[in-house]
Amino acid sequence: MNTHLIALGISSELITARGLRECEEATTLEVAEVGTDGRDHLLVPLAAEAWRLLKAEALVDGIDLFIVSAFRSIDRQAEIIRRKLEAGAAVESILTVCAPPGFSEHHTGRAVDLSTPNSHVLEVEFDQTAAYAWLTEHAAEFGYYISYPIGNPLGYQYEPWHWCFNDAKPAFERDSPRSGLGKTAFPENASQVSYRAGKTCHRFAQIDKSTLLLNGLKV
């Protein structure tokens, strides 16, 4: 059990009961997007390339998407929860909207919180936007999946803005034991990574820092 959990009063029993899995913190990151406030939004190279392709394709369809939050360190996650505790929130309530430190997909450098102009950020109303409708139809073509839909079994509130790049399926669907003892590890970069797009399997044919050549994808 990591020291952050102990310091924050988060029990191993709670982690196990929720079926949460540890997420390894990424070490190789690049700037996927620079926010209007000048903030660098970091992702692992593979996720960053896929994000840029997704964003560009959305713009072709008249959809403007931008990153609100991307990579977040374990220490930063602990700080966020600590501040909520200091403000008087109960830990059980906090953990319906914030993952415990060490258990957030943001640690992997593959998760993004998204928004679109004229929508309040990190609010459920995002699912009423054309941007959300576009994501539900096209995000999987680029390897991005919604992580926390309505009624997800991990116990998190519905987050229509939170999407994660991976080579399999969303966290709530992954074939893994409901245990807080395992870790969710994603390769930070690879020459080939397969993923599902609908019912069809596609494969990145070649990946480097500047180019993605895609087989059978809408790009």
HELIX and SHEET records of a PDB file:
HELIX    1   1 THR A    3  LEU A    8  1                                   6    
HELIX    2   2 SER A   12  ARG A   18  1                                   7    
HELIX    3   3 PRO A   45  VAL A   60  1                                  16    
HELIX    4   4 ILE A   74  GLU A   86  1                                  13    
HELIX    5   5 VAL A   91  ILE A   94  1                                   4    
HELIX    6   6 GLU A  105  THR A  108  5                                   4    
HELIX    7   7 VAL A  124  GLN A  128  5                                   5    
HELIX    8   8 ALA A  130  HIS A  138  1                                   9    
HELIX    9   9 ALA A  139  PHE A  142  5                                   4    
HELIX   10  10 ALA A  171  GLU A  173  5                                   3    
SHEET    1   A 2 GLU A  22  CYS A  23  0                                        
SHEET    2   A 2 LYS A 183  THR A 184  1                                        
SHEET    1   B 2 GLU A  30  VAL A  34  0                                        
SHEET    2   B 2 ASP A  40  LEU A  43 -1                                        
SHEET    1   C 4 PHE A  66  SER A  69  0                                        
SHEET    2   C 4 ALA A 111  SER A 115 -1                                        
SHEET    3   C 4 HIS A 162  PHE A 165 -1                                        
SHEET    4   C 4 TYR A 144  ILE A 146 -1                                        
SHEET    1   D 3 SER A 194  ALA A 197  0                                        
SHEET    2   D 3 THR A 200  ILE A 207 -1                                        
SHEET    3   D 3 LEU A 212  LEU A 214 -1                                        
END                                                                             
